[in-house]
């Protein structure tokens, strides 16, 4: 499995917002990342999704 990391670079806070529908525990973790990096939730989620798509491994059902 890949040991790559998702790198988030701190930004100035954006005023634009969009809803994201996920489990509450994941939302709390995203809010912590947003607070630390000042990156909008939308952008954090987009980066994580792109990272996941680029690094996904599909296995056959055994």
N, CA, C and O atoms as a Maestro MAE file, in Angstrom:
{
 s_m_m2io_version
 :::
 2.0.0
}

f_m_ct {
 s_m_title
 :::
 protein
 m_atom[248] {
  # First column is atom index #
  i_m_mmod_type
  r_m_x_coord
  r_m_y_coord
  r_m_z_coord
  i_m_residue_number
  s_m_chain_name
  s_m_pdb_residue_name
  s_m_pdb_atom_name
  i_m_atomic_number
  :::
  1 25 0.844 -1.190 0.000 1 A "UNK " " N  " 7
  2 3 0.000 0.000 0.000 1 A "UNK " " CA " 6
  3 2 0.886 1.248 0.000 1 A "UNK " " C  " 6
  4 15 1.968 1.250 0.586 1 A "UNK " " O  " 8
  5 25 0.430 2.273 -0.640 2 A "UNK " " N  " 7
  6 3 1.192 3.510 -0.774 2 A "UNK " " CA " 6
  7 2 1.360 4.210 0.568 2 A "UNK " " C  " 6
  8 15 0.443 4.221 1.389 2 A "UNK " " O  " 8
  9 25 2.514 4.782 0.784 3 A "UNK " " N  " 7
  10 3 2.793 5.557 1.998 3 A "UNK " " CA " 6
  11 2 2.673 7.048 1.729 3 A "UNK " " C  " 6
  12 15 3.081 7.859 2.561 3 A "UNK " " O  " 8
  13 25 2.113 7.429 0.563 4 A "UNK " " N  " 7
  14 3 1.986 8.840 0.230 4 A "UNK " " CA " 6
  15 2 1.101 9.552 1.235 4 A "UNK " " C  " 6
  16 15 0.214 8.951 1.841 4 A "UNK " " O  " 8
  17 25 1.353 10.835 1.403 5 A "UNK " " N  " 7
  18 3 0.575 11.668 2.325 5 A "UNK " " CA " 6
  19 2 -0.136 12.747 1.539 5 A "UNK " " C  " 6
  20 15 0.349 13.186 0.497 5 A "UNK " " O  " 8
  21 25 -1.278 13.173 2.032 6 A "UNK " " N  " 7
  22 3 -1.976 14.324 1.472 6 A "UNK " " CA " 6
  23 2 -1.422 15.560 2.156 6 A "UNK " " C  " 6
  24 15 -1.526 15.689 3.376 6 A "UNK " " O  " 8
  25 25 -0.835 16.469 1.392 7 A "UNK " " N  " 7
  26 3 -0.229 17.685 1.938 7 A "UNK " " CA " 6
  27 2 -1.208 18.839 1.773 7 A "UNK " " C  " 6
  28 15 -1.655 19.116 0.660 7 A "UNK " " O  " 8
  29 25 -1.546 19.517 2.871 8 A "UNK " " N  " 7
  30 3 -2.397 20.695 2.849 8 A "UNK " " CA " 6
  31 2 -1.547 21.906 3.206 8 A "UNK " " C  " 6
  32 15 -0.872 21.909 4.236 8 A "UNK " " O  " 8
  33 25 -1.575 22.933 2.366 9 A "UNK " " N  " 7
  34 3 -0.836 24.159 2.611 9 A "UNK " " CA " 6
  35 2 -1.786 25.197 3.187 9 A "UNK " " C  " 6
  36 15 -2.851 25.443 2.620 9 A "UNK " " O  " 8
  37 25 -1.416 25.806 4.303 10 A "UNK " " N  " 7
  38 3 -2.265 26.791 4.956 10 A "UNK " " CA " 6
  39 2 -2.577 27.934 4.001 10 A "UNK " " C  " 6
  40 15 -1.735 28.337 3.198 10 A "UNK " " O  " 8
  41 25 -3.806 28.452 4.100 11 A "UNK " " N  " 7
  42 3 -4.273 29.522 3.228 11 A "UNK " " CA " 6
  43 2 -4.956 30.600 4.048 11 A "UNK " " C  " 6
  44 15 -5.279 30.400 5.219 11 A "UNK " " O  " 8
  45 25 -5.174 31.757 3.410 12 A "UNK " " N  " 7
  46 3 -6.017 32.777 4.021 12 A "UNK " " CA " 6
  47 2 -7.457 32.270 3.945 12 A "UNK " " C  " 6
  48 15 -7.841 31.625 2.970 12 A "UNK " " O  " 8
  49 25 -8.239 32.561 4.962 13 A "UNK " " N  " 7
  50 3 -9.599 32.043 5.038 13 A "UNK " " CA " 6
  51 2 -10.467 32.593 3.912 13 A "UNK " " C  " 6
  52 15 -10.418 33.782 3.595 13 A "UNK " " O  " 8
  53 25 -11.249 31.723 3.326 14 A "UNK " " N  " 7
  54 3 -12.182 32.091 2.264 14 A "UNK " " CA " 6
  55 2 -13.559 32.336 2.867 14 A "UNK " " C  " 6
  56 15 -13.896 31.751 3.896 14 A "UNK " " O  " 8
  57 25 -14.351 33.188 2.243 15 A "UNK " " N  " 7
  58 3 -15.695 33.476 2.736 15 A "UNK " " CA " 6
  59 2 -16.757 32.598 2.074 15 A "UNK " " C  " 6
  60 15 -17.879 32.529 2.575 15 A "UNK " " O  " 8
  61 25 -16.442 31.928 0.969 16 A "UNK " " N  " 7
  62 3 -17.404 31.079 0.273 16 A "UNK " " CA " 6
  63 2 -17.581 29.752 1.010 16 A "UNK " " C  " 6
  64 15 -16.617 29.179 1.518 16 A "UNK " " O  " 8
  65 25 -18.823 29.274 1.062 17 A "UNK " " N  " 7
  66 3 -19.089 27.992 1.724 17 A "UNK " " CA " 6
  67 2 -20.031 27.145 0.882 17 A "UNK " " C  " 6
  68 15 -20.799 27.666 0.072 17 A "UNK " " O  " 8
  69 25 -19.962 25.821 1.085 18 A "UNK " " N  " 7
  70 3 -20.861 24.875 0.445 18 A "UNK " " CA " 6
  71 2 -21.115 23.738 1.421 18 A "UNK " " C  " 6
  72 15 -20.226 23.383 2.195 18 A "UNK " " O  " 8
  73 25 -22.324 23.155 1.401 19 A "UNK " " N  " 7
  74 3 -22.605 22.042 2.306 19 A "UNK " " CA " 6
  75 2 -21.890 20.767 1.869 19 A "UNK " " C  " 6
  76 15 -21.714 20.514 0.677 19 A "UNK " " O  " 8
  77 25 -21.486 19.974 2.848 20 A "UNK " " N  " 7
  78 3 -20.882 18.670 2.616 20 A "UNK " " CA " 6
  79 2 -21.617 17.691 3.527 20 A "UNK " " C  " 6
  80 15 -21.703 17.924 4.733 20 A "UNK " " O  " 8
  81 25 -22.143 16.610 2.978 21 A "UNK " " N  " 7
  82 3 -22.911 15.655 3.761 21 A "UNK " " CA " 6
  83 2 -22.088 14.400 4.030 21 A "UNK " " C  " 6
  84 15 -21.894 13.564 3.147 21 A "UNK " " O  " 8
  85 25 -21.609 14.285 5.268 22 A "UNK " " N  " 7
  86 3 -20.779 13.163 5.699 22 A "UNK " " CA " 6
  87 2 -21.137 12.843 7.147 22 A "UNK " " C  " 6
  88 15 -21.903 13.569 7.779 22 A "UNK " " O  " 8
  89 25 -20.581 11.759 7.664 23 A "UNK " " N  " 7
  90 3 -20.808 11.408 9.072 23 A "UNK " " CA " 6
  91 2 -20.271 12.502 9.986 23 A "UNK " " C  " 6
  92 15 -19.293 13.173 9.656 23 A "UNK " " O  " 8
  93 25 -20.910 12.674 11.122 24 A "UNK " " N  " 7
  94 3 -20.571 13.750 12.059 24 A "UNK " " CA " 6
  95 2 -19.123 13.663 12.548 24 A "UNK " " C  " 6
  96 15 -18.467 14.693 12.701 24 A "UNK " " O  " 8
  97 25 -18.617 12.462 12.794 25 A "UNK " " N  " 7
  98 3 -17.247 12.331 13.289 25 A "UNK " " CA " 6
  99 2 -16.231 12.798 12.240 25 A "UNK " " C  " 6
  100 15 -15.225 13.419 12.581 25 A "UNK " " O  " 8
  101 25 -16.495 12.501 10.978 26 A "UNK " " N  " 7
  102 3 -15.601 12.976 9.918 26 A "UNK " " CA " 6
  103 2 -15.704 14.487 9.757 26 A "UNK " " C  " 6
  104 15 -14.707 15.156 9.486 26 A "UNK " " O  " 8
  105 25 -16.902 15.018 9.923 27 A "UNK " " N  " 7
  106 3 -17.091 16.465 9.816 27 A "UNK " " CA " 6
  107 2 -16.277 17.192 10.883 27 A "UNK " " C  " 6
  108 15 -15.667 18.222 10.597 27 A "UNK " " O  " 8
  109 25 -16.260 16.671 12.100 28 A "UNK " " N  " 7
  110 3 -15.479 17.275 13.178 28 A "UNK " " CA " 6
  111 2 -13.989 17.283 12.834 28 A "UNK " " C  " 6
  112 15 -13.297 18.271 13.077 28 A "UNK " " O  " 8
  113 25 -13.504 16.189 12.272 29 A "UNK " " N  " 7
  114 3 -12.089 16.118 11.891 29 A "UNK " " CA " 6
  115 2 -11.778 17.120 10.782 29 A "UNK " " C  " 6
  116 15 -10.722 17.753 10.787 29 A "UNK " " O  " 8
  117 25 -12.703 17.259 9.832 30 A "UNK " " N  " 7
  118 3 -12.508 18.248 8.766 30 A "UNK " " CA " 6
  119 2 -12.503 19.666 9.320 30 A "UNK " " C  " 6
  120 15 -11.720 20.504 8.871 30 A "UNK " " O  " 8
  121 25 -13.372 19.944 10.296 31 A "UNK " " N  " 7
  122 3 -13.398 21.266 10.911 31 A "UNK " " CA " 6
  123 2 -12.079 21.572 11.621 31 A "UNK " " C  " 6
  124 15 -11.623 22.715 11.615 31 A "UNK " " O  " 8
  125 25 -11.467 20.558 12.232 32 A "UNK " " N  " 7
  126 3 -10.164 20.746 12.867 32 A "UNK " " CA " 6
  127 2 -9.107 21.108 11.817 32 A "UNK " " C  " 6
  128 15 -8.290 22.002 12.036 32 A "UNK " " O  " 8
  129 25 -9.129 20.402 10.668 33 A "UNK " " N  " 7
  130 3 -8.189 20.719 9.589 33 A "UNK " " CA " 6
  131 2 -8.440 22.121 9.056 33 A "UNK " " C  " 6
  132 15 -7.494 22.861 8.788 33 A "UNK " " O  " 8
  133 25 -9.704 22.490 8.900 34 A "UNK " " N  " 7
  134 3 -10.054 23.827 8.411 34 A "UNK " " CA " 6
  135 2 -9.539 24.901 9.367 34 A "UNK " " C  " 6
  136 15 -8.980 25.909 8.936 34 A "UNK " " O  " 8
  137 25 -9.730 24.681 10.648 35 A "UNK " " N  " 7
  138 3 -9.284 25.653 11.647 35 A "UNK " " CA " 6
  139 2 -7.764 25.825 11.596 35 A "UNK " " C  " 6
  140 15 -7.256 26.944 11.663 35 A "UNK " " O  " 8
  141 25 -7.052 24.716 11.477 36 A "UNK " " N  " 7
  142 3 -5.588 24.770 11.477 36 A "UNK " " CA " 6
  143 2 -5.025 25.375 10.192 36 A "UNK " " C  " 6
  144 15 -4.062 26.141 10.232 36 A "UNK " " O  " 8
  145 25 -5.633 25.028 9.045 37 A "UNK " " N  " 7
  146 3 -5.073 25.429 7.756 37 A "UNK " " CA " 6
  147 2 -5.747 26.643 7.136 37 A "UNK " " C  " 6
  148 15 -5.185 27.280 6.246 37 A "UNK " " O  " 8
  149 25 -6.950 26.966 7.601 38 A "UNK " " N  " 7
  150 3 -7.773 28.035 7.018 38 A "UNK " " CA " 6
  151 2 -8.163 27.731 5.574 38 A "UNK " " C  " 6
  152 15 -8.500 28.638 4.813 38 A "UNK " " O  " 8
  153 25 -8.117 26.457 5.200 39 A "UNK " " N  " 7
  154 3 -8.564 26.030 3.878 39 A "UNK " " CA " 6
  155 2 -10.059 25.726 3.984 39 A "UNK " " C  " 6
  156 15 -10.479 25.051 4.925 39 A "UNK " " O  " 8
  157 25 -10.873 26.211 3.039 40 A "UNK " " N  " 7
  158 3 -12.305 25.917 3.082 40 A "UNK " " CA " 6
  159 2 -12.572 24.406 3.046 40 A "UNK " " C  " 6
  160 15 -11.833 23.650 2.416 40 A "UNK " " O  " 8
  161 25 -13.636 23.983 3.729 41 A "UNK " " N  " 7
  162 3 -13.983 22.562 3.755 41 A "UNK " " CA " 6
  163 2 -14.102 21.985 2.352 41 A "UNK " " C  " 6
  164 15 -13.636 20.877 2.090 41 A "UNK " " O  " 8
  165 25 -14.720 22.729 1.462 42 A "UNK " " N  " 7
  166 3 -14.908 22.260 0.089 42 A "UNK " " CA " 6
  167 2 -13.574 21.897 -0.547 42 A "UNK " " C  " 6
  168 15 -13.455 20.859 -1.198 42 A "UNK " " O  " 8
  169 25 -12.584 22.739 -0.364 43 A "UNK " " N  " 7
  170 3 -11.272 22.497 -0.965 43 A "UNK " " CA " 6
  171 2 -10.569 21.320 -0.299 43 A "UNK " " C  " 6
  172 15 -9.919 20.529 -0.983 43 A "UNK " " O  " 8
  173 25 -10.684 21.188 1.016 44 A "UNK " " N  " 7
  174 3 -10.087 20.039 1.709 44 A "UNK " " CA " 6
  175 2 -10.706 18.746 1.198 44 A "UNK " " C  " 6
  176 15 -9.996 17.788 0.893 44 A "UNK " " O  " 8
  177 25 -12.040 18.722 1.107 45 A "UNK " " N  " 7
  178 3 -12.739 17.524 0.635 45 A "UNK " " CA " 6
  179 2 -12.334 17.214 -0.808 45 A "UNK " " C  " 6
  180 15 -12.078 16.057 -1.141 45 A "UNK " " O  " 8
  181 25 -12.273 18.231 -1.661 46 A "UNK " " N  " 7
  182 3 -11.856 18.011 -3.051 46 A "UNK " " CA " 6
  183 2 -10.463 17.407 -3.121 46 A "UNK " " C  " 6
  184 15 -10.229 16.476 -3.891 46 A "UNK " " O  " 8
  185 25 -9.526 17.934 -2.315 47 A "UNK " " N  " 7
  186 3 -8.157 17.411 -2.320 47 A "UNK " " CA " 6
  187 2 -8.135 15.957 -1.857 47 A "UNK " " C  " 6
  188 15 -7.418 15.135 -2.429 47 A "UNK " " O  " 8
  189 25 -8.910 15.637 -0.833 48 A "UNK " " N  " 7
  190 3 -8.948 14.266 -0.326 48 A "UNK " " CA " 6
  191 2 -9.567 13.311 -1.343 48 A "UNK " " C  " 6
  192 15 -9.091 12.189 -1.516 48 A "UNK " " O  " 8
  193 25 -10.617 13.754 -2.009 49 A "UNK " " N  " 7
  194 3 -11.245 12.917 -3.027 49 A "UNK " " CA " 6
  195 2 -10.285 12.693 -4.189 49 A "UNK " " C  " 6
  196 15 -10.133 11.565 -4.658 49 A "UNK " " O  " 8
  197 25 -9.630 13.767 -4.661 50 A "UNK " " N  " 7
  198 3 -8.665 13.615 -5.762 50 A "UNK " " CA " 6
  199 2 -7.526 12.672 -5.367 50 A "UNK " " C  " 6
  200 15 -7.106 11.832 -6.162 50 A "UNK " " O  " 8
  201 25 -7.033 12.815 -4.144 51 A "UNK " " N  " 7
  202 3 -5.966 11.935 -3.661 51 A "UNK " " CA " 6
  203 2 -6.451 10.485 -3.651 51 A "UNK " " C  " 6
  204 15 -5.747 9.580 -4.098 51 A "UNK " " O  " 8
  205 25 -7.656 10.282 -3.138 52 A "UNK " " N  " 7
  206 3 -8.215 8.930 -3.088 52 A "UNK " " CA " 6
  207 2 -8.386 8.323 -4.468 52 A "UNK " " C  " 6
  208 15 -8.046 7.159 -4.681 52 A "UNK " " O  " 8
  209 25 -8.912 9.102 -5.413 53 A "UNK " " N  " 7
  210 3 -9.110 8.610 -6.771 53 A "UNK " " CA " 6
  211 2 -7.771 8.273 -7.411 53 A "UNK " " C  " 6
  212 15 -7.642 7.243 -8.074 53 A "UNK " " O  " 8
  213 25 -6.775 9.128 -7.219 54 A "UNK " " N  " 7
  214 3 -5.456 8.897 -7.810 54 A "UNK " " CA " 6
  215 2 -4.728 7.713 -7.187 54 A "UNK " " C  " 6
  216 15 -3.830 7.147 -7.809 54 A "UNK " " O  " 8
  217 25 -5.102 7.329 -5.968 55 A "UNK " " N  " 7
  218 3 -4.367 6.287 -5.251 55 A "UNK " " CA " 6
  219 2 -5.206 5.065 -4.915 55 A "UNK " " C  " 6
  220 15 -4.783 4.234 -4.111 55 A "UNK " " O  " 8
  221 25 -6.376 4.937 -5.507 56 A "UNK " " N  " 7
  222 3 -7.251 3.813 -5.201 56 A "UNK " " CA " 6
  223 2 -6.686 2.525 -5.805 56 A "UNK " " C  " 6
  224 15 -6.117 2.528 -6.896 56 A "UNK " " O  " 8
  225 25 -6.856 1.438 -5.075 57 A "UNK " " N  " 7
  226 3 -6.505 0.102 -5.543 57 A "UNK " " CA " 6
  227 2 -7.786 -0.721 -5.450 57 A "UNK " " C  " 6
  228 15 -8.404 -0.797 -4.388 57 A "UNK " " O  " 8
  229 25 -8.184 -1.337 -6.565 58 A "UNK " " N  " 7
  230 3 -9.394 -2.151 -6.587 58 A "UNK " " CA " 6
  231 2 -8.980 -3.619 -6.564 58 A "UNK " " C  " 6
  232 15 -8.209 -4.082 -7.405 58 A "UNK " " O  " 8
  233 25 -9.512 -4.332 -5.580 59 A "UNK " " N  " 7
  234 3 -9.196 -5.745 -5.420 59 A "UNK " " CA " 6
  235 2 -10.404 -6.584 -5.826 59 A "UNK " " C  " 6
  236 15 -11.548 -6.159 -5.661 59 A "UNK " " O  " 8
  237 25 -10.150 -7.744 -6.342 60 A "UNK " " N  " 7
  238 3 -11.212 -8.691 -6.653 60 A "UNK " " CA " 6
  239 2 -11.810 -9.229 -5.364 60 A "UNK " " C  " 6
  240 15 -11.105 -9.390 -4.368 60 A "UNK " " O  " 8
  241 25 -13.106 -9.507 -5.380 61 A "UNK " " N  " 7
  242 3 -13.778 -10.096 -4.225 61 A "UNK " " CA " 6
  243 2 -13.309 -11.546 -4.072 61 A "UNK " " C  " 6
  244 15 -13.381 -12.343 -5.008 61 A "UNK " " O  " 8
  245 25 -12.839 -11.857 -2.897 62 A "UNK " " N  " 7
  246 3 -12.298 -13.210 -2.675 62 A "UNK " " CA " 6
  247 2 -13.323 -14.138 -2.105 62 A "UNK " " C  " 6
  248 15 -13.029 -15.308 -1.861 62 A "UNK " " O  " 8
  :::
 }
 m_bond[247] {
  # First column is bond index #
  i_m_from
  i_m_to
  i_m_order
  :::
  1 1 2 1
  2 2 3 1
  3 3 4 2
  4 3 5 1
  5 5 6 1
  6 6 7 1
  7 7 8 2
  8 7 9 1
  9 9 10 1
  10 10 11 1
  11 11 12 2
  12 11 13 1
  13 13 14 1
  14 14 15 1
  15 15 16 2
  16 15 17 1
  17 17 18 1
  18 18 19 1
  19 19 20 2
  20 19 21 1
  21 21 22 1
  22 22 23 1
  23 23 24 2
  24 23 25 1
  25 25 26 1
  26 26 27 1
  27 27 28 2
  28 27 29 1
  29 29 30 1
  30 30 31 1
  31 31 32 2
  32 31 33 1
  33 33 34 1
  34 34 35 1
  35 35 36 2
  36 35 37 1
  37 37 38 1
  38 38 39 1
  39 39 40 2
  40 39 41 1
  41 41 42 1
  42 42 43 1
  43 43 44 2
  44 43 45 1
  45 45 46 1
  46 46 47 1
  47 47 48 2
  48 47 49 1
  49 49 50 1
  50 50 51 1
  51 51 52 2
  52 51 53 1
  53 53 54 1
  54 54 55 1
  55 55 56 2
  56 55 57 1
  57 57 58 1
  58 58 59 1
  59 59 60 2
  60 59 61 1
  61 61 62 1
  62 62 63 1
  63 63 64 2
  64 63 65 1
  65 65 66 1
  66 66 67 1
  67 67 68 2
  68 67 69 1
  69 69 70 1
  70 70 71 1
  71 71 72 2
  72 71 73 1
  73 73 74 1
  74 74 75 1
  75 75 76 2
  76 75 77 1
  77 77 78 1
  78 78 79 1
  79 79 80 2
  80 79 81 1
  81 81 82 1
  82 82 83 1
  83 83 84 2
  84 83 85 1
  85 85 86 1
  86 86 87 1
  87 87 88 2
  88 87 89 1
  89 89 90 1
  90 90 91 1
  91 91 92 2
  92 91 93 1
  93 93 94 1
  94 94 95 1
  95 95 96 2
  96 95 97 1
  97 97 98 1
  98 98 99 1
  99 99 100 2
  100 99 101 1
  101 101 102 1
  102 102 103 1
  103 103 104 2
  104 103 105 1
  105 105 106 1
  106 106 107 1
  107 107 108 2
  108 107 109 1
  109 109 110 1
  110 110 111 1
  111 111 112 2
  112 111 113 1
  113 113 114 1
  114 114 115 1
  115 115 116 2
  116 115 117 1
  117 117 118 1
  118 118 119 1
  119 119 120 2
  120 119 121 1
  121 121 122 1
  122 122 123 1
  123 123 124 2
  124 123 125 1
  125 125 126 1
  126 126 127 1
  127 127 128 2
  128 127 129 1
  129 129 130 1
  130 130 131 1
  131 131 132 2
  132 131 133 1
  133 133 134 1
  134 134 135 1
  135 135 136 2
  136 135 137 1
  137 137 138 1
  138 138 139 1
  139 139 140 2
  140 139 141 1
  141 141 142 1
  142 142 143 1
  143 143 144 2
  144 143 145 1
  145 145 146 1
  146 146 147 1
  147 147 148 2
  148 147 149 1
  149 149 150 1
  150 150 151 1
  151 151 152 2
  152 151 153 1
  153 153 154 1
  154 154 155 1
  155 155 156 2
  156 155 157 1
  157 157 158 1
  158 158 159 1
  159 159 160 2
  160 159 161 1
  161 161 162 1
  162 162 163 1
  163 163 164 2
  164 163 165 1
  165 165 166 1
  166 166 167 1
  167 167 168 2
  168 167 169 1
  169 169 170 1
  170 170 171 1
  171 171 172 2
  172 171 173 1
  173 173 174 1
  174 174 175 1
  175 175 176 2
  176 175 177 1
  177 177 178 1
  178 178 179 1
  179 179 180 2
  180 179 181 1
  181 181 182 1
  182 182 183 1
  183 183 184 2
  184 183 185 1
  185 185 186 1
  186 186 187 1
  187 187 188 2
  188 187 189 1
  189 189 190 1
  190 190 191 1
  191 191 192 2
  192 191 193 1
  193 193 194 1
  194 194 195 1
  195 195 196 2
  196 195 197 1
  197 197 198 1
  198 198 199 1
  199 199 200 2
  200 199 201 1
  201 201 202 1
  202 202 203 1
  203 203 204 2
  204 203 205 1
  205 205 206 1
  206 206 207 1
  207 207 208 2
  208 207 209 1
  209 209 210 1
  210 210 211 1
  211 211 212 2
  212 211 213 1
  213 213 214 1
  214 214 215 1
  215 215 216 2
  216 215 217 1
  217 217 218 1
  218 218 219 1
  219 219 220 2
  220 219 221 1
  221 221 222 1
  222 222 223 1
  223 223 224 2
  224 223 225 1
  225 225 226 1
  226 226 227 1
  227 227 228 2
  228 227 229 1
  229 229 230 1
  230 230 231 1
  231 231 232 2
  232 231 233 1
  233 233 234 1
  234 234 235 1
  235 235 236 2
  236 235 237 1
  237 237 238 1
  238 238 239 1
  239 239 240 2
  240 239 241 1
  241 241 242 1
  242 242 243 1
  243 243 244 2
  244 243 245 1
  245 245 246 1
  246 246 247 1
  247 247 248 2
  :::
 }
}
